[in-house]
């Protein structure tokens, strides 16, 4: 059996709606610039990236509107929950993603926030193009048909 792709990862937050709303093309792994209390809050498993997005600005890519709530044991040095966070990418990746967003009308959608095997917080970022309503209907129809097929096969044998 092939090893699982998520082996060694501790997923903190997942944007499950992203693959329904967007056709995801390229997927890139990016690091995050975080403060100490943000990392501790993530280790508690508290984060929400469902309504967040990434945008290029001043030669860098920023994660906007991601909610990492304040750390419960934090004091006055706690972080702001919805502050913009800088993403760590190579210069060529930043240029390629920024160019796709500006010229072709793509959107940078956060897919997963996790800790890798070395304990670093990483963000899986997808380059997505918005789906039309009929595409969303096709997606849900395919998903329902797959479920029904699995049910039939399970009942028969």
C-alpha positions in Angstrom: 0.0 0.0 0.0 1.2 3.5 -0.7 1.8 5.8 2.3 -0.8 8.4 3.0 -0.2 11.9 1.9 -1.2 13.4 5.2 1.1 11.2 7.3 2.9 13.2 9.9 0.5 16.1 9.6 -1.7 17.4 12.4 -4.5 19.3 10.6 -5.7 22.3 12.6 -8.3 23.7 10.1 -9.7 22.7 6.8 -11.7 24.7 4.3 -14.0 22.0 3.0 -16.2 24.4 1.1 -13.3 25.6 -1.1 -13.3 22.6 -3.4 -17.1 23.0 -3.9 -16.9 26.8 -4.7 -13.7 26.8 -6.7 -12.0 24.7 -9.4 -8.6 24.3 -7.7 -5.6 24.1 -10.1 -2.2 24.4 -8.5 -1.7 23.7 -4.8 1.2 25.3 -3.0 2.5 24.8 0.6 3.4 28.0 2.4 4.8 28.8 5.8 3.2 31.5 8.0 4.6 34.3 10.1 3.0 33.8 13.5 3.4 35.1 17.0 3.9 32.8 20.0 0.3 33.0 21.2 -1.0 32.2 17.7 1.1 29.1 17.6 -0.2 28.0 21.0 -3.8 28.6 20.0 -3.2 26.6 16.8 -1.7 23.7 18.9 -5.0 23.8 20.9 -6.7 23.2 17.5 -8.5 26.5 17.4 -8.6 28.1 13.9 -11.0 28.9 11.2 -10.0 29.5 7.5 -13.4 29.0 6.0 -13.9 32.7 5.0 -10.3 33.6 4.4 -8.4 34.3 1.3 -4.8 35.2 0.3 -3.9 38.3 -1.7 -0.6 39.6 -3.1 0.5 43.0 -1.7 3.9 44.8 -1.8 5.8 41.8 -3.2 4.4 39.4 -0.6 1.3 37.3 -0.2 -0.9 37.8 2.8 -3.5 35.6 4.4 -6.5 37.8 5.1 -9.5 37.2 7.4 -8.3 34.0 8.9 -9.5 33.6 12.5 -7.1 32.3 15.1 -8.8 33.1 18.4 -6.8 34.4 21.3 -4.8 31.9 23.4 -6.7 31.0 26.5 -3.7 31.3 28.9 -2.4 34.4 27.1 -2.2 37.8 28.9 -2.0 41.3 27.6 0.6 40.1 25.0 -2.1 38.2 23.2 -2.6 38.6 19.4 -5.4 40.1 17.4 -7.6 37.2 16.1 -8.2 38.4 12.5 -4.9 40.2 11.7 -3.4 39.8 8.2 -0.6 37.2 8.3 2.3 37.1 5.9 2.9 33.8 3.9 6.4 32.5 3.4 7.0 31.5 -0.3 9.8 31.6 -2.7 10.1 34.8 -4.8 9.3 32.9 -8.0 6.2 31.3 -6.5 5.0 34.7 -5.3 5.5 36.2 -8.8 3.7 33.3 -10.4 0.7 33.4 -8.0 0.5 37.2 -8.1 0.5 37.2 -11.9 -2.3 34.5 -12.0 -4.4 36.5 -9.6 -4.0 39.8 -11.5 -4.1 38.7 -15.1 -6.2 35.6 -15.3 -8.8 36.3 -12.5 -7.8 33.4 -10.2 -8.2 33.5 -6.4 -5.8 32.2 -3.8 -7.9 30.0 -1.6 -6.6 28.5 1.7 -7.4 24.8 1.8 -5.7 23.4 5.0 -3.8 24.8 8.0 -1.7 22.1 9.6 1.6 21.3 11.4 4.1 19.3 9.3 6.3 16.5 10.6 8.8 19.0 11.9 6.2 20.9 13.9 6.0 24.0 11.6 2.7 25.6 10.9 1.9 25.4 7.2 -0.9 26.5 4.9 -2.0 24.6 1.8 -2.9 27.3 -0.7 -4.9 26.5 -3.9 -5.1 28.6 -7.0 -8.8 28.5 -7.8 -11.2 29.8 -10.3 -14.8 30.4 -9.2 -17.4 27.9 -10.2 -20.7 28.9 -11.8 -24.0 27.7 -10.4 -24.4 24.9 -13.0 -20.9 23.6 -12.2 -21.8 23.4 -8.5 -24.9 21.5 -9.4 -22.9 19.0 -11.4 -20.5 18.6 -8.5 -23.2 17.8 -6.1 -24.9 15.5 -8.6 -21.7 13.5 -9.1 -21.1 13.3 -5.3 -24.7 12.0 -4.8 -24.3 9.4 -7.5 -21.0 8.2 -6.1 -22.6 7.8 -2.7 -25.6 5.9 -4.2 -23.2 3.6 -6.1 -21.2 2.8 -3.0 -24.4 2.1 -1.1 -25.6 -0.3 -3.8 -22.3 -2.1 -4.0 -22.2 -2.4 -0.2 -25.7 -3.9 0.0 -25.1 -6.4 -2.8 -22.0 -8.0 -1.5 
